[in-house]
C-alpha cells in the first residue's frame, strides 16, 4: 500500500496519477474527497481528514509500505516552524508505530540553510526529523517552482513584467512540478533503495531572472521584462495579500538565502531533470497567458 498526502495539490496530484498507472494500491489523505477527480476517487482508498491530525495519520499509515509526505504552505500560519514540524513529528510516530518501510518527502534545495532561511530552514528540519526515525527515506530537494509564475499572469499579460525578490544578476535554480512528481513516483514505486538521503530536483537551465524574461518574451512573442522587488517591499506585498506575519517573514528570509547563493552548490552538481524553462513556458505558461 502506498500512502499519498496532498493528493489534490500541485505535486501530490501528479504523483497520484503516476503511481495509479503502475497498478499499485493507493491510499490518500484528503480533507475533501470531492476535490479528487472522479477517475481517481474510484481507484484509491480515501482517509478523510488532515495530515496535521495525528489520529488521521495513524489510521492512514496502517499497513503502508511507503508514504509520500508533503507539508503544503499555509499563508495564514502563525508559526512557521510549528507548521512544518508538528505534523512531521506525528508522521514520524505513525511511521515508527506501523513499520512503514520507505518515506519520500518534499523538502528543499539549499546549502547553509539550517537557520534563518525561513521556509528553507523549516523544510530541512522536517526532512531531518524523518531521517532521524531510521526509516528508509529520500527527501526531494527542489528550488524555485516554475509554477510560481502562474500567480503573475495578469502582470505578464497586461504589463509585460514579472516580479521577484531575486537578484537580476544571479542564476535562479528552477524546476517544474511535473519533474518533482515524476521523481517522487519513481522512488515510491522502487523498493530497492535503502538509507537516507537528499535528491536535488532541478531543471537543466542556468538562467538569471533577466534570462527568464528573454525566454518568456520569445515564447509569448511580446516584450517581457523582469523587475526586482526589494525584500521589504516583497514582504509588505505578501502582508497586503493576506499572509500572516510569520508567513511573510519566512518568505522574505527565504529570498535572502536564495540571493546569497543557498541553491548554488546543489544546482551545480545535481542531475538535471527533463523539463527546461522554455519547454515549460511553451506547454504551460503560454496557454495560460493567451487563454
N, C-alpha and C positions, 0 to 999 in steps of 0.2 A: 504494500500500500504506500502510495506517495501522497504526502500532505502538502497542500499549497496554500499559503496565506496571500491575501490581497488578490484574489482571482479576478477582480474587476478593475484592478489598477493597470497602469500602462505597461508595467513589466509582468506582473503576475498573470494578467490576461493572456499575454503572448506565451508564457511558459505553459499554461494550461493547454492552449491549442497545440503546442508541440508535443507534449507528453501524451495527450489523448491519441495522437497519431501513431504512437507506439503500442497502443492497446494495453496500457498499464492501468490497473485500478487506481483511481484518483479520488481523494477526499479533499474538500476545500472548506476553509473557514471564511464565512461571509456574513456581514450584518444583514443584508437584504438580498435573499436568493432571487428576487425578481429582477435584479440587475444582471444576472447571468444570462447569456444568450440561450435561447431555448434548446439548441442543439448541444450545448454544454451541460445544461441542467439535467438533461436526460441521461447523461453518461457519467456523472460524478455523484459521489456521496456528499451530502451537504451537512456541515455542522454550523448551525446558525449562531452568530454572536461575534464578539470582537476578539482579535488576537491579544488584546490587552487584559482579557478576563482569564485568570488562572484556571478556573473550572472549565472554561471552553477549551483551553489548551490541553488540559488533562484528558478530556473526552476525545479531542481530535487526534491526539498523538497515540492513542491506544492502538497497538498492532501496527504502527507505522514503521516502515523500513527506512524511509528518507523524508526529509522535510525541506521545503523551500521557504526561507524566512525573510520577510521584508518588514521594515518599520516605515510606513508612509509618513510624509511630513504632515504636521498639523499646524496650520498658520496661527492658531489661537492658543497653542501650548504656553503654559506659564513657566515651565521649567524644561529646558531642552534636554538636560541630562536625564531627568526622570522619564521624559517621553521615550527616549531610546532604551534606557537601561531597565526600567521596571518591567515592561513586557518581556524583555530578553531574559531577565532573571527567571521569570515564570516559565518561559520556554525551556530554559536550561533544566529547571526542575522536572518538567514533563519529559524532556528528552532522557534524563537520567532514570526517572521512575519507570518509563516504559521501554527502556533499552533500544531507543532509536539508533540505527547504525550510522546514518550519514545526515549531515545538515549542510545545505547550500544556502548561503545568505548573501544579501546585497549590502556591501559596506561602501568603501570609497577609496579611490586612489589617493596617494599622498605620502610624503616623507616629512618627518618632523612635525606631525600634526597631533601629537598626543595631548597637548594642552593648547588652549587659547585659539583654537581654529574653528569654533562654532560647531556647525553640523558635522564637519570632518572629524573633529575630536570625539564627538558623541558616537558617531557611527563606528569609528575604530575601537572605542571602548566596548561597544556591544559585540563587535567581532571577537575581541579578546575574551569576553565572558563565555561565548560559545566554545571557543578553542579550549578554555580552561576546564570544561567538563571532561575532556579526553575523548569526546565523540569525534569520529572522522568528520572533518569539516573543510569546506572550501568557501572562502569569502571573495565574492566577485567585487572587484575594485574599479568601478567606472569613474571617469572625470565628469566634465560638463555635458549634460544631455543636450543633444541637438534639438530635441522636442521642446526645450525651454523657449526656443524662438517662436513657437506657435502661440505663445502668450502675447506676442507683439505683432500679430498680423495686421492690425489697423495701422500701426505706426509704419510698418514696412510698406503696406499698400498705399496709404494716403500721404505719408511724409517722405517715403524713400529712406527711412532711417531705422536703425535698431540701436538699443541702448543696453550697456552692461557696465559694471564697475571695473572690468578687466583693462589692464594697461594695453594700449593700442599697439605697442611695440613688442609685446611678449606673446610667444606662442601659447595658444589656449588648447589644451588637450580636449578632444571631443569624442562622443560616442553616440550611436543610435541605439535606442532602447531595444530594437529588434535583435541587435547583436548581444546585448546583455541577456535577453531571454533565451536566445539560441544556446549560449554557453551554459546558462543555468540548467536548461533542459538536458543538455548533453551530460552534465555532471550528475543530475538526478537519476538518469537512466543507466549510468555506468557504475557498476558495483565493484570495479576492480581497483579503485584508488584507495589510499589509506593516509593516515596522518592528518595534520592540519596545515593550511597554507592559504596565501592570498593569490588571487588570479586577476591581474590587471586586464581590463577590457577597454580597448581604445581604438579609434578609427586609424586608418593609415595616413591621415593628414598631419601636416605640420603648418598650421595657419595661425597668423595673428588675427585679431578682430578686423583689421583693415583688409586682410586677405580673405576673410569670410565675406566681407561686404562686396569684394570684387566678384567672388563666386556667385553670390546672391544676385548681383546685377546682371551677370552673364545669363544665369538661368531664367530670371524673371524678365529679362530684356527691358530693364528700366534702371535708372540711376539709383544706387543704394549706397548710403554712407554709414559709417559707424560713429556713434557719439559716446565717449566715455563719461560715465556719471561719477562724480566724487563719492567716496564711500558714505559720507554723511548724508548726501542727497539720496543715495540709493536706500539707505536705512529709513530716511524720512518718507520716501515714496512707499515703502512697504507698510509703514505705520498708517499712512493715509488710506491704503487699500485694505485695512482691517487686520493686519498682522499684529500679534501680541508683541510686547516689548522684547520678550525672550526670543521669539522667532526672528524679529528684525535684527536684533543684535547678533544672533547666531549666523544669519546670512551675511551680515557685514564682516564679522570675524572670518568667515569662510572666504570671502572675497579678498581680504587682506592676505590670507595664507596663499591663495591662488596667485596673487600678484607677486608674492615673494618667492614663488617657484616651487610650491608644495608638490605639484604634479610632475616636475621636470624629470626626476630620476627614473620613475617607473615609466613615464612616457617614452624615454629613450630606449628602454630595454624590453618593453612589452611586445608580445607577438601581436601584430596588427589584426584587428577584426575586419571582416569583409567590406562593410559599408562605409564609403567615403562621403565627405560632406557634399560634394557636387551631386552624387547619386541620390542622397537623401533629399536634397533640395529639389531635384527633378521629380522624384517619386512622391514626396510628402508635402514639402512646403509650397511648391509651385501650384499644385491643385488647390491647396487650402487658400492661397492668396487670390488666385484667379476665380475660385468658386464662390 
